[in-house]
Each structure stands twice: as C-alpha cells, then as structure tokens.
Amino acid sequence: MPDAPMETRLTETQLGQVVAELSRLSQQREDQKLRGLDREQVIQVLKEMELPVDLLDDAMEHLRRREAIAKQRRKRTQLIMAGAALLLVIIAAIFLFASHRSAVFGRISADQERITRAADDGGNLSKVVRDGQDVVYHIDLRDVPLNEKLALVCKWIEPSGRVFRENHWETKLTDKPVWPTFARCQIGSAAPAGTWRVEISLGGRVLSATTFEVE
C-alpha cells in the first residue's frame, strides 16, 4: 500500500515558524562564509596572486603574534584605565577626608586665658618676678572634636621678639568639647624684664595669646 502524501497545507503559525527557521539557516550559512577561507582556498588565492605559498605558515604565525600583542595591549590599557580611575577615587576620598578634618580643627578656639604661678589660685597675674619659679599659662579649648589627640605648641616670647622657650605637647584623647590645658615656663634672673608675650597654637594657627610684665 503506497505511503500517504505529506500534508503540505500549513497554518499561519506554522508558516511563521518555517520562515523564522529559514531565516536562521540562511544567516548561519552567511556566518560560515564570513568565518574565513580554509587552507586550500587560501593557497589557491596565493597562487592566483603569484605569492609564495611556502611562507603561508610564517605569515599566519606572525599574524597570530600581532593579534596576541594587540590583545595584550588592549588588556594593559584597560588595566591602566581602571587603575587610574581607582587612583582618582582614592585621591578624591583623601581630599574630602582632609578637607573635613581641616574644617573640624579649624573650628577649635580658645578662651579663659590666665597667667598664674605653679600654685593656681584661680586668678590672672599681669606681672611676675624673675625668681626662677614656674609661670603657667592656662587656656580652655572649645569646639574640640572627640577622640582626638591635639598637638599644641606654646611660645614664650621676650620683649625683643626672641623666643625664650617653646613647649610642645599632646593632649590626652579628648572626650569633651571644652578642653582645659596649660604650658609652663621658668623665668629666672637672667631673663630680660619688660612686656612678654605668650601664645598657644595648633597646626600653625594661633589659638590664644596674651601679654604680661616681667619685673
């Protein structure tokens, strides 16, 4: 008994599927053509162009090397660009941190300046004698950031402008916005009499200064 003929009538859905499959197969064929010629075809082209066929392998090796070098250069360029971008991000973060820190320290001020002797009676001396005993300069720092150690400098300046003594110290870790501190200096009989100046600075910025007489 002969086979029944294949049903050739297609629904619209089936027709669409057939067209899509034909398009895919057609594109696949074109892609295969674009992938390049096989070795025999290349040799034939070289013969037609009267080029030396025996140098084909060397030429292909050189081509592969150039492609590998170009790929490495692209990869290196990408790495350099990524590194540069990361470096810019780090620099920007450091700059923002430093700017914020500078602004925080820039708000620190000082008041309640007092000159006393070693035994502080709560007063403020305008004159001291050259007896070799401690002269103490008290101040209160305000708007102090917490959990910081402040590196302070105090200069005791003679009437001539020469620095007689310079104190350097670091506070304890701060735990309050108002921070009292002080500096000491011994002024003996060899020191000059007259109007002295004492000043305390932080990071090169003078926070407080006052004058007193030495007799």
C-alpha positions as CSV (number, residue, x, y, z in Angstrom):
1,M,0.0,0.0,0.0
2,P,1.6,3.3,-1.0
3,D,2.5,5.9,1.7
4,A,0.1,8.7,2.2
5,P,1.3,12.1,0.8
6,M,2.8,14.6,3.4
7,E,0.3,17.2,4.5
8,T,1.5,20.4,2.7
9,R,-1.1,22.8,4.0
10,L,0.3,25.0,6.8
11,T,-1.4,27.1,9.4
12,E,-0.4,30.7,9.8
13,T,1.5,29.9,12.9
14,Q,3.4,27.1,11.2
15,L,4.2,29.3,8.3
16,G,5.7,31.9,10.6
17,Q,7.8,29.2,12.2
18,V,9.1,27.9,8.9
19,V,10.0,31.4,7.8
20,A,11.9,32.0,11.0
21,E,13.8,28.7,10.6
22,L,14.7,29.5,7.0
23,S,16.0,32.9,8.1
24,R,18.1,31.4,10.8
25,L,19.6,28.8,8.4
26,S,20.3,31.5,5.9
27,Q,22.1,33.6,8.4
28,Q,24.1,30.6,9.7
29,R,25.3,30.0,6.1
30,E,26.4,33.6,5.7
31,D,28.2,33.5,9.0
32,Q,30.1,30.4,7.9
33,K,31.2,32.1,4.7
34,L,32.4,35.1,6.8
35,R,34.4,33.0,9.2
36,G,37.2,32.8,6.6
37,L,38.6,30.6,3.9
38,D,40.1,27.2,4.6
39,R,43.7,26.4,4.0
40,E,43.2,25.1,0.4
41,Q,41.2,28.1,-0.6
42,V,43.9,30.4,0.9
43,I,46.6,28.5,-1.1
44,Q,44.6,28.9,-4.2
45,V,44.3,32.6,-3.7
46,L,48.0,33.0,-3.1
47,K,48.8,31.1,-6.3
48,E,46.4,33.3,-8.3
49,M,48.2,36.3,-6.8
50,E,51.6,34.7,-7.6
51,L,52.6,34.9,-3.9
52,P,55.0,32.4,-2.2
53,V,52.8,29.6,-0.7
54,D,55.7,28.2,1.4
55,L,55.6,31.4,3.5
56,L,52.0,30.9,4.5
57,D,52.7,29.3,7.8
58,D,55.2,32.0,8.8
59,A,52.7,34.7,7.8
60,M,50.0,33.0,9.8
61,E,52.3,32.8,12.8
62,H,53.3,36.4,12.6
63,L,49.6,37.3,12.3
64,R,48.8,35.3,15.4
65,R,51.6,37.1,17.3
66,R,50.4,40.5,16.3
67,E,46.9,39.7,17.3
68,A,48.1,38.4,20.7
69,I,50.2,41.5,21.2
70,A,47.3,43.7,20.3
71,K,45.1,41.8,22.7
72,Q,47.7,42.2,25.5
73,R,47.9,45.9,24.7
74,R,44.2,46.3,24.9
75,K,44.1,44.4,28.2
76,R,47.0,46.5,29.6
77,T,45.3,49.7,28.5
78,Q,42.1,48.6,30.3
79,L,44.0,47.8,33.4
80,I,45.8,51.2,33.3
81,M,42.5,53.0,32.9
82,A,40.9,51.0,35.7
83,G,43.9,51.7,37.9
84,A,43.8,55.4,37.1
85,A,40.1,55.6,37.9
86,L,40.7,53.8,41.2
87,L,43.6,56.2,42.0
88,L,41.3,59.2,41.3
89,V,38.7,57.8,43.6
90,I,41.3,57.3,46.4
91,I,42.7,60.8,45.9
92,A,39.2,62.3,46.0
93,A,38.4,60.4,49.2
94,I,41.6,61.5,50.8
95,F,41.0,65.1,49.8
96,L,37.4,65.0,51.2
97,F,38.6,63.5,54.4
98,A,41.4,66.0,54.8
99,S,39.1,68.9,54.0
100,H,36.6,67.7,56.5
101,R,39.3,67.2,59.2
102,S,40.7,70.6,58.5
103,A,37.3,72.2,58.8
104,V,36.7,70.4,62.1
105,F,40.1,71.5,63.6
106,G,39.5,75.0,62.1
107,R,36.5,75.4,64.5
108,I,38.6,75.0,67.6
109,S,39.0,78.2,69.6
110,A,40.3,79.2,73.0
111,D,39.4,81.5,75.8
112,Q,39.7,81.9,79.6
113,E,43.4,82.8,79.2
114,R,45.1,83.2,82.6
115,I,48.7,83.7,83.9
116,T,49.4,82.1,87.2
117,R,52.2,80.7,89.2
118,A,52.6,77.0,90.0
119,A,50.1,77.3,92.8
120,D,46.9,78.2,90.9
121,D,44.6,80.4,93.0
122,G,42.1,80.9,90.1
123,G,43.4,84.4,89.4
124,N,45.2,86.0,86.5
125,L,48.5,87.7,87.0
126,S,49.6,90.7,85.0
127,K,53.1,90.8,86.5
128,V,55.6,88.2,87.5
129,V,59.0,88.5,89.1
130,R,62.2,86.7,87.8
131,D,62.5,84.3,90.6
132,G,63.1,81.1,88.5
133,Q,59.7,79.6,89.5
134,D,57.1,78.3,87.1
135,V,54.9,80.7,85.2
136,V,51.8,78.9,84.0
137,Y,49.6,79.9,81.0
138,H,46.1,78.4,81.2
139,I,43.5,78.3,78.4
140,D,40.3,76.4,77.6
141,L,39.9,74.9,74.2
142,R,36.4,75.0,72.7
143,D,34.6,73.1,70.0
144,V,37.1,70.3,70.4
145,P,36.5,67.2,68.3
146,L,36.1,64.0,70.3
147,N,38.6,61.1,70.3
148,E,41.5,63.2,69.1
149,K,44.9,64.0,70.5
150,L,45.8,67.6,69.9
151,A,49.4,68.5,69.2
152,L,49.9,72.0,70.8
153,V,52.8,74.5,70.8
154,C,53.4,77.3,73.2
155,K,55.9,80.1,72.7
156,W,57.2,82.4,75.4
157,I,58.5,85.5,73.7
158,E,60.8,88.1,75.2
159,P,60.3,91.8,74.7
160,S,62.9,91.8,71.9
161,G,60.8,89.2,70.0
162,R,63.1,86.3,70.6
163,V,61.5,83.0,71.6
164,F,62.7,82.4,75.1
165,R,61.1,78.9,75.4
166,E,58.9,76.7,73.3
167,N,56.7,74.0,74.7
168,H,55.5,71.0,72.6
169,W,52.9,68.6,74.0
170,E,50.0,66.4,73.0
171,T,46.7,66.2,74.9
172,K,45.2,63.1,76.1
173,L,42.4,61.5,73.9
174,T,39.7,64.2,74.0
175,D,36.3,63.2,75.4
176,K,34.6,66.6,75.8
177,P,34.1,69.7,73.6
178,V,35.7,72.0,76.2
179,W,39.3,71.0,77.0
180,P,41.5,72.9,79.5
181,T,45.2,72.8,79.0
182,F,48.3,74.8,80.1
183,A,52.0,75.4,79.5
184,R,54.8,76.2,81.9
185,C,57.9,78.3,81.8
186,Q,60.6,79.2,84.3
187,I,61.7,82.8,84.1
188,G,65.0,83.4,86.1
189,S,67.0,86.4,86.9
190,A,68.9,86.2,83.6
191,A,65.8,86.7,81.6
192,P,65.1,90.3,80.3
193,A,62.5,92.5,82.0
194,G,59.6,94.1,80.1
195,T,56.5,93.0,78.3
196,W,56.4,89.4,77.4
197,R,54.0,87.6,75.0
198,V,52.8,84.0,75.3
199,E,50.8,82.2,72.6
200,I,49.5,78.7,72.1
201,S,49.0,77.4,68.6
202,L,47.5,74.3,66.9
203,G,48.7,73.2,63.4
204,G,50.5,76.6,63.0
205,R,47.3,78.6,63.8
206,V,47.5,80.7,66.9
207,L,44.5,79.9,69.2
208,S,45.3,82.2,72.1
209,A,47.8,84.9,73.1
210,T,48.3,87.3,75.9
211,T,50.9,89.6,77.4
212,F,52.3,90.1,80.9
213,E,55.0,92.1,82.6
214,V,58.2,90.6,83.9
215,E,60.0,92.6,86.6
